Structure formats: structure tokens, C-alpha cells
Amino acid sequence: MLDLMGKVAIVAGAGSVGPADSEIWGNGKTTAILLARQGASVFLVDINEAAVAASRSIIEAEGGTSATHHCDLTVAADVQAMIQACLRHFKRIDILVNNVGGSAPGDPVSMAEEVWDRQIEFNLKTAFLGCKYVLPVMLEQGTGTIVNIASVAGMRNDFLTGRSHVGYSAAKAAVIQLSRSVAGTYAKQGIRVNTVVPGLMHTPLVEYRLAHTVGGNDAQKLIEARNAAVPMGHMGDAWDVAHAVLFLASDEARFITATEIVVDGGSTAAMP
């Protein structure tokens, strides 16, 4: 079940913020390690070389196969070169996981135009460029699967907190539709495209970024508030996201395309 032996997977954003020895991993790092455990050869891509090297060391210690590549995924030439580097190393590409993103606070009045532009570039353009340069490879192979990572922020509006991150919300909504559009275009060519939509997750971003930007530098208080906001009573973690990616990337999901798996503990169903 969910066997990826013989498959090659690119995981974008395969590093993780925070200390290398942290027991809490981000979505990309966790996904990369899980895919490797299921037998895939994993091409680990990140702009942070130290972070992605830490992911590789775990995979190698477990007897898996991986390689690392430094890439700014917002730059077309870098993404194109990354795809070619993976081909040179592993000879094929079966799976692409577009896992790049991050939120900046602000509504349309308060958000600077350059922040808006960066939010769209960081959260949406990265997924577009990944698709743009991997699809010709998958078309030549006659098979392939792409999994894009969005957010529940792209599906519902959180009126209760009073916070707005309009650029992030707009970009992640667009990622969902990007997946559907690309899936429809290439369904008859043997290529599947789907989206994983995480809700509130306990990842390093909570403690090393959100605690400072929205949590008043009180990580524990922020964690408790996020846990209380989920119908199941607690946040998910990167393993919940990674297992959804694994399923969509596997042959068991061979008849699934142009859709989403929402991994949010019931949050979207409970929102107004």
C-alpha cells in the first residue's frame, strides 16, 4: 500500500525553519522524509541550504535516497534549472510537491503594494512555475502527479479573530483553482493534479514566526488559542499534511484528480 518504490519525487520547500534537531518539522521536510520512507528517491529543494541538508541527513540515515538542490522558486530560470538538475540526477520525475508559502498580515488598505506582490509571487507563482517546467517532462513520460499545498485561508474567511491576510488568502485560493485548471487540461495525458489544504497546524512556523508576528511573543498562549479554535480540540501537525500528500501522490489515488483534501480537524465546516 502507498508504495513509491522506483518513483522520483521533487519536494519544494523541503527544509524546515528552526533548529536542525527540533522534533517539530515543517510540512515540506516531513513530506520529503515520508515519501522517502515509502521508497521514493527524493529531490530536496529549498533556498535554505542548511535546512535542506538536515532533511537529507535524516533520509540517508534511514537508508533512503535523496539529493539536494538550492533554488529560489520565485525565479523562473532557477526553477527550470532545478527540473533539469533532477532529471540529470534521477533520470525522471514522477511526483512534484509544490510546498512554498507564507502569510503576511494586512487588509487592502494597510497592506503595501510590494507586500501584496510578494505574497502572490511567493504563494502562487512558485506553484505556477513548478507546474510550468515539470509538465513537459511528465508529458514526455506519459505519467506524473502534482500535489500543490494551499491553505484553508483560501477557502473561508476568519471573521472571528479580526485578522486579515488578504494577499495570502487570495493566493492560496488561486492555488486551488490552479490545480483544478491544470488537472483538467492534462487529465487525458496521464497527469493528475490535486491540492492538500491544511488548516491550523503545529509546525515550526508557529513558534518561530507567528508567535512574534501575531502572538505577542507568547508561543504557548498562541498554541493554546489555536488548539481551542479547532473543533477536534487540537491543531494538526506536518505528518497529517504529509500523509495526505502521500496518498494523492500514490497509485492508490490513480482515479483522483482536480480536487482537494482538506486537513483541518473540521475547522472549515465550523466557520460561518
Backbone hydrogen bonds, N-H to C=O, Kabsch-Sander energy under -0.5 kcal/mol:
donor,donor_aa,acceptor,acceptor_aa,energy
4,L,38,Q,-2.8
6,G,39,G,-0.8
7,K,4,L,-2.2
9,A,41,S,-2.8
10,I,95,I,-2.9
11,V,9,A,-0.5
11,V,43,F,-2.2
12,A,10,I,-0.6
12,A,97,V,-2.6
13,G,45,V,-1.6
14,A,11,V,-0.6
14,A,45,V,-2.5
22,S,19,P,-1.7
25,W,23,E,-0.6
29,K,15,G,-0.8
30,T,26,G,-2.2
31,T,27,N,-2.4
32,A,28,G,-2.6
33,I,29,K,-2.2
34,L,30,T,-2.4
35,L,31,T,-2.7
36,A,32,A,-2.0
37,R,33,I,-2.2
38,Q,34,L,-1.4
39,G,36,A,-1.8
40,A,35,L,-2.3
41,S,7,K,-2.7
42,V,40,A,-0.6
42,V,65,T,-2.3
43,F,9,A,-3.2
44,L,42,V,-0.8
44,L,67,A,-3.5
45,V,11,V,-2.2
45,V,43,F,-0.6
46,D,69,H,-1.7
49,E,47,I,-0.8
52,V,48,N,-2.1
53,A,49,E,-1.9
54,A,50,A,-1.6
55,S,51,A,-1.4
56,R,52,V,-2.1
57,S,53,A,-2.2
58,I,54,A,-1.4
59,I,55,S,-2.0
60,E,56,R,-2.8
61,A,57,S,-2.1
62,E,58,I,-1.3
63,G,60,E,-1.5
64,G,59,I,-2.9
65,T,40,A,-0.5
67,A,42,V,-1.8
69,H,44,L,-2.2
71,C,46,D,-1.3
73,L,71,C,-0.9
75,V,72,D,-2.0
76,A,74,T,-0.6
79,V,75,V,-2.2
80,Q,76,A,-2.7
81,A,77,A,-2.2
82,M,78,D,-2.1
83,I,79,V,-2.2
84,Q,80,Q,-1.8
85,A,81,A,-2.3
86,C,82,M,-2.2
87,L,83,I,-2.0
88,R,84,Q,-2.3
89,H,85,A,-1.9
90,F,86,C,-3.3
91,K,86,C,-0.6
91,K,87,L,-2.0
94,D,8,V,-2.3
95,I,8,V,-2.1
96,L,145,T,-2.1
97,V,10,I,-2.7
98,N,96,L,-0.6
98,N,147,V,-2.1
99,N,97,V,-1.1
106,G,164,S,-3.6
111,M,107,D,-2.8
115,V,112,A,-0.5
116,W,112,A,-2.2
117,D,113,E,-2.6
118,R,114,E,-2.0
119,Q,115,V,-2.4
120,I,116,W,-2.2
121,E,117,D,-2.4
122,F,118,R,-3.1
123,N,119,Q,-2.3
124,L,120,I,-2.0
125,K,120,I,-2.1
126,T,121,E,-1.1
128,F,124,L,-2.2
129,L,125,K,-3.0
130,G,126,T,-2.0
131,C,127,A,-2.2
132,K,128,F,-2.9
133,Y,129,L,-2.0
134,V,130,G,-1.6
135,L,131,C,-2.2
138,M,134,V,-2.2
139,L,135,L,-2.8
140,E,136,P,-1.8
141,Q,137,V,-1.9
142,G,138,M,-2.0
143,T,138,M,-1.3
144,G,190,G,-1.2
145,T,94,D,-2.1
146,I,192,R,-2.7
147,V,96,L,-2.9
148,N,194,N,-2.5
149,I,98,N,-2.2
150,A,148,N,-0.6
150,A,196,V,-2.7
152,V,198,P,-2.3
154,G,151,S,-2.1
155,M,152,V,-2.0
156,R,152,V,-1.9
158,D,156,R,-0.5
159,F,157,N,-1.5
162,G,158,D,-0.6
166,V,106,G,-2.4
169,S,165,H,-2.6
170,A,166,V,-2.3
171,A,167,G,-2.4
172,K,168,Y,-2.7
173,A,169,S,-1.9
174,A,170,A,-1.8
175,V,171,A,-1.8
176,I,172,K,-1.5
177,Q,173,A,-1.7
178,L,174,A,-2.8
179,S,175,V,-2.3
180,R,176,I,-1.9
181,S,177,Q,-2.7
182,V,178,L,-2.7
183,A,179,S,-2.6
184,G,180,R,-2.2
185,T,181,S,-1.9
186,Y,182,V,-1.9
187,A,183,A,-0.8
189,Q,186,Y,-1.4
190,G,187,A,-1.1
191,I,186,Y,-1.5
192,R,144,G,-2.2
194,N,146,I,-2.3
195,T,259,T,-2.0
196,V,148,N,-2.5
197,V,261,I,-3.0
199,G,263,V,-2.3
201,M,199,G,-0.6
202,H,236,G,-3.2
203,T,201,M,-1.3
206,V,203,T,-1.8
207,E,203,T,-0.7
208,Y,204,P,-2.8
209,R,205,L,-1.6
210,L,205,L,-3.0
211,A,206,V,-1.6
212,H,209,R,-1.0
213,T,209,R,-2.2
214,V,210,L,-2.7
215,G,210,L,-1.7
217,N,211,A,-3.0
218,D,211,A,-0.6
218,D,215,G,-1.7
219,A,217,N,-0.6
222,L,218,D,-2.0
223,I,219,A,-2.6
224,E,220,Q,-2.3
225,A,221,K,-2.1
226,R,222,L,-2.5
227,N,223,I,-2.5
228,A,224,E,-2.2
229,A,225,A,-1.1
230,V,227,N,-1.3
232,M,265,G,-0.8
233,G,230,V,-2.4
236,G,200,L,-2.1
240,D,237,D,-1.1
241,V,237,D,-1.2
242,A,238,A,-2.8
243,H,239,W,-2.4
244,A,240,D,-1.2
245,V,241,V,-2.2
246,L,242,A,-2.8
247,F,243,H,-2.1
248,L,244,A,-2.1
249,A,245,V,-2.3
250,S,246,L,-1.1
250,S,247,F,-0.8
253,A,250,S,-1.4
254,R,251,D,-1.6
256,I,253,A,-2.2
257,T,255,F,-0.6
258,A,193,V,-2.8
261,I,195,T,-2.3
262,V,260,E,-0.6
263,V,197,V,-2.6
263,V,261,I,-0.6
264,D,262,V,-0.7
267,S,264,D,-1.4
270,A,266,G,-1.2
270,A,267,S,-0.6
271,M,267,S,-0.8
271,M,268,T,-0.6
